[in-house]
Amino acid sequence: MPVMPAYMVDYWIIFISSIKGDLKPMKTNKPRSAAMIKFYRFRELALLLGLLVMMAAISLASPYFLIPLNLLNVLRQISVTAIIAIGQTLVLIAGGIDLSVGSVVSMSGIIAAYALGKGVSPWVALSFGILSGSLAGLINGVIITRLKVNAFIATLGMLSVAQGIALLFSGGMPLTLRGPFQWIGQGKLFGVIPVSAIIMFAVVILAAVFIKRSVLARQIYAVGGNERAALVSGIRVENVRTIVYVITGTLAGIGGIITGTNLAVADPTVATGLELDVITAAVIGGASLSGGEGTAWGALLGAMIMGVLRNAFVMLHVSGYWQLAVMGAFVIVAVAIDNLSAKK
């Protein structure tokens, strides 16, 4: 009897949860208990403490884990996941989901490398790569909001479209991505701090300020928390949802440029499966698949937890098969915790 691939099991878990969120009854203004309010207020602190405990335990098993060079390497490795997880968090807050980000990362790098190979100015070529991500996000938003296609189906379709475009432009082969912009992926400030990590923290800080200060962010939370109430209050729900998909696509485009410049080549399959890491990081960080909850700092901490865990697997020589099993379990546990929190 044929067996369903593991990654498709993960997709169906997320799909079922998103459908459950779509069919949830309208939220009321009933106040949360004091315990729940405290839980959401200090969620990031709890994640940070959990991360520190995990790091302390790993350092006991491997004396090389806390070496500064290794920790900086972890930051470099999680930078793309964290950047895109912030966009995914905004999508989840608005009550949507984006499964196309991995393929958009691959497509963006390929578009930039292809334009560069055709003699386009390096910085213009990189801009084309990022804008291709923005365009993919815009198309996702339009299909979901105007054509009323379920977000899971629409973005799963875009996953295949973006992957196909990457393969068409590259002929299925990696394309060279070298030039004066190499410092984006490979550079180090003062010869120590990865530039990609600096870009990651800059995006996190900008997103945190945006979420805390902007009117649009409040509208995003309102749309995800109670769509009907948002409509009654005059919020243009379709426009808000489209914007969050454009933001996520743009961040995926930036992730594609960082990945390509780090490897010095753009590979059409380099980010296969990245969407699951991104969604897991966002959910671990406190974003709800039911909408209305999530923060930028939470997304960063979720990505850090996953990055530290993966680094520990490598340092402790854990089999790659176990790595896949554990990361799949992380997806299931994160979704289960989200559903239990939503019920409470």
VEXVEXDREN-719482 format. One line per 4 residues: number of its first residue (from 0); their letters; for each residue x, y, z of N, C-alpha, C. Coordinates in steps of 0.001 Angstrom, whole numbers. Layout:
% residues N
NUM	A	X Y Z X Y Z X Y Z | ... .
END
This chain:
% residues 344
0	MPVM	855 -1195 0 0 0 0 889 1242 0 | 627 2265 -858 1485 3447 -899 1412 4228 413 | 2536 4828 758 2638 5585 2004 2720 7067 1688 | 1970 7875 2418 1999 9318 2201 3340 9884 2665 .
4	PAYM	4020 10729 1848 5297 11311 2263 5147 12107 3549 | 6239 12182 4322 6184 12843 5629 5804 14312 5508 | 6352 15001 4468 6056 16423 4365 4584 16671 4061 | 3915 15722 3345 2490 15881 3073 1674 15683 4337 .
8	VDYW	2144 14828 5245 1467 14681 6542 1497 16006 7281 | 2667 16670 7265 2780 17975 7918 1810 18977 7299 | 1715 18982 5945 805 19910 5279 -638 19675 5698 | -1023 18386 5795 -2408 18097 6169 -2691 18480 7611 .
12	IIFI	-1714 18331 8489 -1906 18773 9882 -2192 20267 9916 | -1380 21029 9173 -1567 22488 9146 -2889 22835 8478 | -3224 22097 7394 -4467 22382 6676 -5688 22183 7552 | -5729 21046 8265 -6864 20748 9137 -6999 21807 10225 .
16	SSIK	-5854 22223 10784 -5881 23239 11835 -6377 24569 11294 | -5929 24914 10054 -6364 26189 9484 -7850 26173 9174 | -8358 25012 8709 -9792 24900 8454 -10566 25044 9755 | -10053 24407 10814 -10721 24525 12112 -10775 25979 12535 .
20	GDLK	-9673 26716 12246 -9663 28122 12610 -10670 28905 11800 | -10791 28549 10467 -11738 29263 9610 -13174 29039 10056 | -13464 27839 10622 -14835 27513 10984 -15155 27816 12443 | -14194 28427 13129 -14450 28758 14532 -15593 29750 14650 .
24	PMKT	-16398 29650 15723 -17444 30632 15914 -16870 32008 16159 | -17683 33000 15932 -17256 34384 16108 -16811 34622 17544 | -15630 35249 17692 -15101 35524 19027 -15931 36603 19711 | -16015 36502 20999 -16751 37489 21776 -15780 38373 22526 .
28	NKPR	-16294 39349 23217 -15470 40251 24008 -15348 39789 25448 | -15637 38530 25703 -15521 38000 27049 -14078 38087 27532 | -13807 38699 28681 -12434 38884 29130 -11769 37568 29463 | -10454 37484 29193 -9695 36310 29552 -9452 36305 31046 .
32	SAAM	-9145 35115 31576 -8801 35015 32983 -7466 35694 33232 | -7212 36052 34501 -5959 36713 34844 -4765 35839 34491 | -4922 34523 34671 -3823 33602 34360 -3504 33618 32873 | -4545 33646 32000 -4313 33662 30566 -3684 34979 30130 .
36	IKFY	-4112 36087 30727 -3528 37382 30392 -2039 37395 30718 | -1690 36851 31884 -276 36784 32269 500 35870 31326 | -147 34775 30905 523 33837 30010 906 34514 28699 | -29 35247 28088 268 35905 26832 1236 37068 27016 .
40	RFRE	1176 37734 28171 2049 38876 28412 3501 38444 28536 | 3744 37298 29151 5116 36866 29405 5516 35660 28531 | 4812 35480 27425 5118 34339 26565 6546 34419 26034 | 6953 35611 25568 8307 35747 25044 9349 35468 26124 .
44	LALL	9078 35911 27367 10010 35638 28454 10123 34139 28705 | 8986 33442 28657 8999 31992 28855 9780 31305 27741 | 9609 31778 26494 10362 31213 25380 11857 31455 25550 | 12203 32652 25994 13614 32979 26198 14226 32096 27278 .
48	LGLL	13497 31914 28371 13997 31055 29450 14134 29609 28961 | 13162 29152 28186 13236 27804 27634 14444 27645 26715 | 14715 28681 25916 15869 28647 25025 17172 28580 25820 | 17260 29373 26889 18470 29380 27724 18677 28039 28417 .
52	VMMA	17586 27450 28896 17688 26130 29535 18161 25090 28517 | 17612 25148 27308 18019 24224 26255 19505 24384 25939 | 19964 25631 25839 21368 25886 25536 22274 25382 26657 | 21839 25563 27905 22631 25087 29037 22751 23563 29022 .
56	AISL	21640 22884 28709 21657 21422 28668 22554 20921 27535 | 22497 21585 26376 23321 21156 25238 24805 21400 25541 | 25112 22500 26246 26505 22799 26558 27117 21741 27472 | 26272 21085 28280 26779 20008 29133 27133 18773 28311 .
60	ASPY	26394 18580 27225 26644 17414 26368 27775 17671 25379 | 27962 18941 24998 29033 19280 24050 29726 20559 24506 | 31003 20488 24877 31730 21672 25355 31964 22712 24263 | 31737 22340 23011 31995 23260 21903 30770 24111 21544 .
64	FLIP	29634 23797 22159 28393 24478 21754 28432 25978 22054 | 28902 26364 23232 28875 27768 23644 30062 28575 23138 | 30876 27999 22290 31962 28772 21680 31347 29895 20841 | 31813 31149 21002 31211 32267 20260 31093 32024 18762 .
68	LNLL	32099 31404 18158 32058 31145 16723 30869 30264 16361 | 30572 29265 17188 29444 28379 16918 28115 29111 17091 | 28006 29939 18132 26760 30684 18369 26493 31677 17238 | 27553 32330 16742 27386 33249 15623 26987 32482 14353 .
72	NVLR	27501 31274 14231 27133 30437 13094 25650 30059 13152 | 25141 29811 14367 23713 29519 14532 22877 30721 14093 | 23294 31923 14485 22572 33134 14085 22551 33278 12566 | 23678 32988 11929 23731 33067 10467 22787 32040 9835 .
76	QISV	22746 30842 10409 21926 29773 9837 20426 30048 9979 | 20022 30722 11058 18588 30942 11273 18095 32247 10672 | 19007 33065 10138 18623 34416 9724 17486 34408 8704 | 17590 33558 7675 16551 33528 6637 15235 33014 7212 .
80	TAII	15297 31951 8010 14076 31404 8623 13401 32452 9503 | 14178 33164 10308 13602 34166 11213 12980 35321 10448 | 13661 35790 9405 13140 36912 8613 11789 36546 7996 | 11712 35362 7399 10458 34963 6758 9404 34608 7801 .
84	AIGQ	9824 34097 8962 8867 33760 10031 8135 35004 10520 | 8777 36151 10441 8114 37398 10833 6960 37690 9875 | 7216 37538 8572 6138 37713 7605 5051 36679 7786 | 5448 35418 8034 4464 34362 8266 3631 34662 9504 .
88	TLVL	4259 35243 10519 3525 35616 11737 2436 36629 11424 | 2756 37621 10589 1750 38623 10212 596 37968 9452 | 923 37022 8570 -124 36310 7832 -1006 35518 8792 | -387 34829 9742 -1156 34047 10712 -2004 34962 11600 .
92	IAGG	-1451 36097 11993 -2217 37050 12804 -3477 37472 12057 | -3350 37645 10744 -4496 38074 9928 -5444 36925 9599 | -5143 35733 10098 -6031 34602 9877 -5752 33810 8622 | -4546 33974 8035 -4194 33238 6830 -3051 32274 7062 .
96	IDLS	-2463 31789 5986 -1288 30921 6046 -618 30989 4682 | 716 30865 4649 1450 30948 3387 2422 29776 3284 | 2102 28826 2408 2943 27656 2198 3926 27840 1045 | 3902 28993 397 4710 29185 -809 6081 29782 -540 .
100	VGSV	6377 30160 710 7583 30952 977 8869 30226 603 | 8936 28908 786 10146 28183 435 10457 28281 -1050 | 9457 28044 -1877 9655 28127 -3328 9922 29559 -3771 | 9316 30531 -3100 9564 31939 -3435 11015 32311 -3141 .
104	VSMS	11573 31762 -2061 12990 31982 -1763 13855 31486 -2928 | 13590 30268 -3388 14350 29705 -4510 14157 30538 -5771 | 12902 30910 -6053 12611 31677 -7261 13303 33032 -7241 | 13295 33707 -6105 13889 35046 -6009 15384 35007 -6299 .
108	GIIA	16067 34016 -5733 17494 33886 -6002 17771 33597 -7471 | 16954 32733 -8080 17128 32387 -9492 16874 33598 -10385 | 15818 34364 -10102 15509 35555 -10902 16662 36544 -10851 | 17216 36771 -9650 18344 37700 -9498 19556 37201 -10277 .
112	AYAL	19866 35908 -10159 21021 35343 -10852 20825 35364 -12369 | 19612 35082 -12822 19313 35095 -14259 19489 36501 -14832 | 18951 37509 -14119 19088 38897 -14577 20556 39315 -14590 | 21290 38893 -13576 22719 39207 -13516 23463 38588 -14697 .
116	GKGV	23096 37371 -15033 23728 36694 -16168 23406 37334 -17508 | 22304 38092 -17582 21922 38786 -18809 22527 40183 -18908 | 23414 40512 -17968 24107 41795 -18026 23433 42922 -17279 | 22392 42620 -16507 21712 43649 -15721 22608 44087 -14565 .
120	SPWV	22535 45353 -14197 23318 45882 -13074 23071 45032 -11822 | 24135 44717 -11063 23989 43832 -9897 22883 44222 -8944 | 22821 45487 -8568 21815 45894 -7578 20411 45896 -8167 | 20308 46171 -9466 19004 46070 -10134 18572 44606 -10202 .
124	ALSF	19529 43713 -10473 19223 42285 -10528 18722 41789 -9176 | 19376 42226 -8102 18920 41831 -6766 17527 42385 -6490 | 17273 43599 -6956 15937 44199 -6775 14880 43391 -7509 | 15224 42902 -8700 14286 42052 -9453 13937 40803 -8637 .
128	GILS	14955 40223 -7994 14717 39033 -7183 13756 39312 -6041 | 13975 40414 -5340 13102 40760 -4209 11694 41097 -4697 | 11611 41849 -5804 10293 42226 -6339 9518 41012 -6845 | 10228 39995 -7314 9521 38770 -7736 8832 38122 -6536 .
132	GSLA	9464 38220 -5362 8824 37732 -4142 7605 38556 -3784 | 7732 39886 -3924 6593 40775 -3648 5429 40459 -4590 | 5743 40212 -5865 4702 39899 -6845 4008 38591 -6497 | 4781 37596 -6080 4177 36319 -5680 3235 36517 -4501 .
136	GLIN	3644 37352 -3535 2786 37645 -2393 1521 38369 -2809 | 1662 39321 -3751 494 40055 -4248 -491 39107 -4933 | 24 38208 -5742 -849 37244 -6427 -1550 36344 -5399 | -812 35898 -4396 -1442 35120 -3325 -2594 35890 -2687 .
140	GVII	-2326 37145 -2356 -3345 37964 -1699 -4577 38171 -2548 | -4364 38424 -3835 -5495 38653 -4744 -6324 37380 -4905 | -5655 36247 -5081 -6375 34978 -5248 -7203 34655 -4003 | -6628 34913 -2835 -7305 34580 -1573 -8451 35537 -1278 .
144	TRLK	-8213 36850 -1482 -9217 37844 -1074 -10245 38125 -2153 | -9835 38131 -3416 -10764 38475 -4494 -11458 37253 -5079 | -10694 36165 -5251 -11275 34958 -5829 -11812 34008 -4765 | -11556 34343 -3482 -12089 33576 -2337 -11600 32127 -2323 .
148	VNAF	-10356 31921 -2748 -9756 30591 -2679 -9158 30402 -1288 | -9340 29214 -711 -8777 28930 610 -7279 29200 603 | -6775 29839 1667 -5366 30235 1731 -4429 29047 1595 | -4802 27918 2183 -3966 26719 2091 -3807 26292 635 .
152	IATL	-4924 26221 -103 -4899 25772 -1499 -4181 26794 -2377 | -4490 28085 -2184 -3899 29128 -3024 -2379 29162 -2892 | -1886 29128 -1659 -434 29219 -1459 269 27908 -1791 | -437 26787 -1646 136 25512 -2073 296 25500 -3594 .
156	GMLS	-678 26106 -4291 -562 26244 -5736 594 27158 -6119 | 746 28276 -5384 1852 29194 -5655 3196 28529 -5380 | 3233 27624 -4414 4460 26865 -4141 4927 26163 -5415 | 3992 25506 -6111 4347 24796 -7342 4681 25770 -8470 .
160	VAQG	3933 26865 -8554 4180 27851 -9611 5579 28454 -9460 | 5918 28893 -8247 7223 29509 -8017 8347 28506 -8260 | 8128 27259 -7832 9137 26223 -8065 9329 25989 -9559 | 8222 25966 -10294 8294 25778 -11739 9029 26916 -12433 .
164	IALL	8750 28159 -12012 9432 29323 -12597 10930 29253 -12330 | 11294 28871 -11105 12715 28741 -10765 13394 27704 -11647 | 12728 26594 -11889 13299 25540 -12724 13370 25961 -14192 | 12362 26711 -14654 12359 27162 -16044 13492 28145 -16312 .
168	FSGG	13683 29124 -15426 14716 30144 -15624 16124 29571 -15466 | 16240 28523 -14665 17569 27958 -14398 17877 26722 -15232 | 16851 26161 -15876 17047 24908 -16585 17300 23751 -15645 | 16901 23928 -14390 17092 22875 -13398 18488 22832 -12811 .
172	MPLT	19332 23808 -13179 20713 23835 -12699 20974 25100 -11886 | 21890 25036 -10898 22244 26237 -10130 22860 27310 -11030 | 22570 28579 -10716 23126 29706 -11458 24083 30485 -10555 | 25158 30972 -11135 26144 31726 -10360 25554 33039 -9881 .
176	LRGP	25835 33384 -8630 25367 34646 -8052 26536 35275 -7290 | 27459 35843 -8067 28650 36447 -7473 28758 37898 -7906 | 29345 38724 -7029 29527 40125 -7348 29862 40931 -6109 | 29805 42259 -6217 30149 43118 -5079 29147 43022 -3926 .
180	FQWI	28066 42319 -4157 27020 42179 -3138 27202 40936 -2273 | 28301 40217 -2463 28507 38974 -1724 28476 39156 -212 | 28803 40357 238 28832 40603 1686 27461 40418 2323 | 26380 40483 1546 25033 40314 2113 24905 38944 2772 .
184	GQGK	25405 37923 2101 25294 36571 2649 26536 36070 3344 | 27713 36574 2905 28964 36046 3422 29715 37006 4335 | 29356 38300 4293 30112 39303 5024 29963 39209 6532 | 30951 39777 7221 30943 39817 8684 31362 41203 9157 .
188	LFGV	30565 41803 10002 30889 43112 10559 32012 42951 11579 | 33062 43783 11435 34251 43693 12302 34909 42321 12192 | 34598 41602 11092 35173 40288 10896 34605 39211 11796 | 33497 39522 12500 32947 38590 13488 31453 38342 13285 .
192	IPVS	30664 39421 13286 29207 39309 13282 28694 39158 11853 | 27970 38079 11535 27445 37885 10171 26492 39007 9770 | 26665 39516 8567 25792 40577 8062 24348 40085 7990 | 24162 38811 7636 22803 38272 7553 22105 38313 8911 .
196	AIIM	22868 38122 9993 22287 38211 11338 21907 39649 11657 | 22720 40600 11195 22403 42018 11416 21118 42390 10671 | 20997 41909 9427 19771 42148 8656 18575 41535 9386 | 18758 40334 9940 17681 39664 10678 17214 40510 11855 .
200	FAVV	18151 40985 12668 17770 41790 13834 17137 43116 13416 | 17626 43698 12310 17033 44941 11816 15573 44716 11416 | 15305 43607 10725 13927 43287 10319 13053 43044 11548 | 13593 42338 12551 12824 42063 13774 12465 43365 14487 .
204	ILAA	13431 44261 14610 13176 45535 15308 12148 46364 14545 | 12301 46455 13222 11329 47205 12418 9934 46599 12541 | 9857 45260 12510 8561 44590 12631 7954 44811 14002 | 8787 44798 15052 8285 45010 16419 7719 46415 16569 .
208	VFIK	8425 47399 16009 7934 48787 16067 6655 48916 15253 | 6632 48290 14077 5441 48317 13223 4237 47729 13951 | 4427 46576 14588 3325 45909 15279 2824 46736 16453 | 3743 47403 17135 3360 48131 18339 2780 49509 18045 .
212	RSVL	3254 50150 16966 2924 51557 16756 1950 51841 15616 | 1873 50971 14610 1142 51341 13400 -346 51000 13484 | -1124 51811 12778 -2568 51571 12669 -2821 50299 11868 | -2023 50094 10819 -2195 48909 9992 -2029 47632 10807 .
216	ARQI	-1069 47614 11719 -861 46423 12551 -2088 46146 13417 | -2677 47193 13959 -3897 47001 14772 -5028 46450 13910 | -5074 46890 12652 -6085 46362 11742 -5823 44881 11423 | -4554 44514 11303 -4200 43119 11041 -4669 42240 12196 .
220	YAVG	-4413 42683 13425 -4872 41929 14596 -6397 41861 14632 | -7048 42962 14278 -8510 42992 14300 -9090 42025 13278 | -8507 41978 12086 -8992 41089 11032 -8843 39630 11453 | -7704 39282 12036 -7493 37907 12460 -8284 37527 13685 .
224	GNER	-8523 38492 14569 -9261 38198 15798 -10754 38066 15580 | -11318 38908 14708 -12761 38880 14469 -13046 39592 13155 | -13123 38833 12088 -13270 39428 10761 -14563 40217 10611 | -15653 39682 11137 -16939 40367 10997 -16956 41691 11755 .
228	AALV	-16373 41692 12935 -16296 42939 13697 -15403 43950 12985 | -14325 43455 12355 -13434 44348 11612 -14162 44987 10435 | -14991 44177 9743 -15767 44714 8625 -16741 45789 9092 | -17421 45519 10206 -18402 46473 10737 -17733 47781 11145 .
232	SGIR	-16487 47667 11642 -15779 48869 12105 -15142 49653 10960 | -15318 49190 9725 -14854 49948 8575 -13491 49548 8045 | -12910 48484 8574 -11603 48033 8103 -11768 47313 6759 | -10908 47628 5808 -10948 46967 4505 -10186 45648 4618 .
236	VENV	-10906 44626 4982 -10310 43335 5306 -9511 42769 4133 | -10065 42864 2932 -9378 42295 1769 -8047 42982 1521 | -8023 44306 1668 -6774 45049 1454 -5736 44700 2514 | -6182 44578 3758 -5267 44260 4855 -4638 42896 4630 .
240	RTIV	-5448 41916 4269 -4923 40567 4043 -3974 40534 2848 | -4294 41282 1807 -3402 41321 643 -2053 41908 1025 | -2069 42956 1836 -823 43608 2250 82 42652 3019 | -484 41841 3924 373 40942 4706 1011 39875 3817 .
244	YVIT	308 39452 2775 909 38489 1848 2030 39141 1022 | 1854 40409 666 2913 41121 -50 4144 41273 843 | 3923 41599 2118 5042 41728 3061 5787 40408 3180 | 5038 39319 3326 5664 38001 3461 6435 37626 2206 .
248	GTLA	5859 37885 1029 6561 37601 -218 7840 38416 -353 | 7786 39673 73 8971 40530 15 10072 40003 933 | 9694 39607 2141 10673 39053 3079 11244 37736 2555 | 10413 36943 1877 10914 35708 1260 11901 36046 142 .
252	GIGG	11622 37136 -593 12545 37583 -1630 13890 37990 -1040 | 13846 38707 73 15085 39085 767 15815 37830 1230 | 15053 36860 1751 15647 35593 2161 16323 34879 1007 | 15732 34957 -183 16325 34338 -1362 17656 34975 -1733 .
256	IITG	17737 36297 -1606 18986 37004 -1912 20062 36641 -894 | 19693 36589 388 20666 36220 1428 21177 34802 1193 | 20257 33895 895 20653 32497 657 21567 32377 -549 | 21211 33040 -1652 22011 32959 -2863 23391 33558 -2710 .
260	TNLA	23479 34725 -2074 24783 35365 -1903 25646 34616 -892 | 25015 33912 31 25786 33118 984 26436 31918 291 | 25695 31285 -623 26208 30107 -1324 26980 30461 -2596 | 26846 31724 -3046 27445 32192 -4302 26777 31562 -5520 .
264	VADP	25712 30816 -5314 24914 30263 -6408 23435 30318 -6010 | 22578 30433 -7016 21137 30351 -6790 20679 28969 -7242 | 20125 28208 -6308 19707 26832 -6583 18174 26777 -6597 | 17573 26214 -7651 16096 26192 -7734 15421 25309 -6689 .
268	TVAT	16188 24493 -5987 15593 23614 -4970 16186 23853 -3580 | 16911 24948 -3406 17658 25155 -2166 16760 25305 -944 | 15540 25823 -1125 14674 26110 22 13484 25161 111 | 13596 23997 -488 12510 23018 -423 12244 22624 1032 .
272	GLEL	10999 22746 1467 10635 22403 2840 10811 23530 3832 | 11362 24667 3396 11590 25783 4320 10288 26305 4918 | 9181 26196 4149 7902 26711 4636 7477 26056 5946 | 7802 24776 6130 7439 24093 7373 8249 24633 8548 .
276	DVIT	9538 24898 8321 10369 25492 9371 9839 26867 9755 | 9449 27631 8748 8961 28991 8989 7658 28972 9786 | 6728 28126 9384 5452 28042 10091 5658 27536 11514 | 6518 26533 11671 6789 26004 13007 7411 27059 13898 .
280	AAVI	8374 27823 13364 9006 28891 14147 7975 29929 14574 | 7073 30300 13657 6049 31293 13984 5096 30783 15058 | 4688 29519 14948 3737 28955 15919 4411 28754 17277 | 5652 28259 17280 6392 28136 18542 6522 29504 19197 .
284	GGAS	6703 30537 18368 6848 31892 18888 5562 32530 19357 | 4438 31837 19240 3189 32363 19790 2146 32769 18783 | 2446 32678 17475 1427 32982 16473 394 31862 16456 | -878 32249 16356 -1953 31266 16386 -2460 30978 14987 .
288	LSGG	-2681 29690 14684 -3260 29316 13402 -4713 29755 13285 | -5300 30155 14409 -6675 30656 14398 -6728 32164 14173 | -5552 32826 14167 -5496 34257 13910 -5554 35106 15165 | -5110 36353 15014 -5254 37338 16083 -4137 37391 17104 .
292	EGTA	-3136 36505 17014 -2068 36479 18013 -722 36241 17359 | 328 36865 17938 1684 36681 17443 2489 37956 17581 | 3823 37813 17699 4725 38953 17804 5991 38690 17003 | 6708 39771 16684 7965 39637 15942 9032 38962 16793 .
296	WGAL	9123 39356 18075 10131 38766 18952 9847 37280 19172 | 8576 36922 19229 8222 35516 19371 8688 34708 18171 | 8524 35276 16961 8979 34593 15751 10487 34377 15787 | 11220 35396 16235 12680 35273 16345 13062 34172 17331 .
300	LGAM	12410 34150 18486 12722 33138 19499 12368 31735 18997 | 11263 31620 18281 10896 30326 17710 11952 29828 16729 | 12446 30732 15878 13503 30357 14939 14787 29993 15668 | 15088 30717 16746 16294 30425 17523 16211 29051 18175 .
304	IMGV	15051 28714 18718 14883 27400 19349 15122 26292 18331 | 14559 26451 17137 14753 25445 16100 16209 25385 15641 | 16842 26560 15524 18236 26604 15093 19176 25968 16097 | 18949 26253 17363 19774 25656 18418 19603 24146 18438 .
308	LRNA	18378 23684 18287 18114 22247 18282 18819 21565 17117 | 18748 22165 15936 19413 21577 14763 20932 21565 14950 | 21471 22663 15496 22906 22726 15731 23339 21654 16725 | 22495 21417 17744 22809 20380 18735 22830 19004 18088 .
312	FVML	21902 18752 17167 21880 17470 16466 23206 17225 15742 | 23707 18283 15089 24954 18146 14333 26127 17900 15272 | 26194 18690 16349 27327 18580 17266 27324 17257 18029 | 26146 16705 18245 26050 15437 18969 25991 14238 18023 .
316	HVSG	26167 14509 16724 26223 13446 15710 24946 12598 15691 | 23808 13292 15816 22517 12603 15742 22189 12314 14278 | 21657 11136 14013 21312 10730 12653 20338 11720 12010 | 20526 11952 10715 19629 12842 9988 18199 12357 9990 .
320	YWQL	17996 11043 10075 16639 10495 10133 15949 10937 11420 | 16691 10928 12534 16121 11377 13802 15830 12879 13762 | 16680 13615 13065 16438 15048 12941 15100 15313 12271 | 14830 14591 11162 13550 14758 10472 12378 14386 11375 .
324	AVMG	12542 13290 12122 11464 12836 12998 11176 13859 14094 | 12235 14389 14708 12059 15348 15806 11451 16651 15297 | 11920 17152 14151 11373 18400 13628 9912 18224 13206 | 9568 17036 12679 8159 16763 12377 7316 16744 13634 .
328	AFVI	7870 16172 14715 7163 16161 15992 6967 17576 16513 | 7953 18454 16248 7829 19850 16667 6629 20507 16000 | 6423 20214 14702 5263 20771 13996 3970 20325 14668 | 3877 19020 14953 2662 18477 15548 2410 19072 16932 .
332	VAVA	3449 19125 17757 3307 19657 19119 2923 21131 19089 | 3568 21902 18188 3261 23333 18106 1806 23560 17721 | 1301 22790 16734 -94 22923 16304 -1036 22483 17420 | -687 21398 18126 -1534 20909 19213 -1642 21945 20331 .
336	IDNL	-511 22550 20700 -524 23574 21747 -1360 24767 21316 | -1232 25152 20036 -2021 26266 19516 -3515 25961 19601 | -3921 24747 19228 -5344 24383 19277 -5865 24358 20707 | -5051 23831 21655 -5469 23810 23056 -5606 25225 23616 .
340	SAKK	-4675 26108 23232 -4750 27503 23689 -5991 28177 23137 | -6319 27893 21851 -7501 28484 21238 -8774 28043 21935 | -8826 26758 22339 -10017 26255 23026 -10180 26923 24385 | -9045 27116 25095 -9141 27778 26390 -9582 29219 26272 .
END
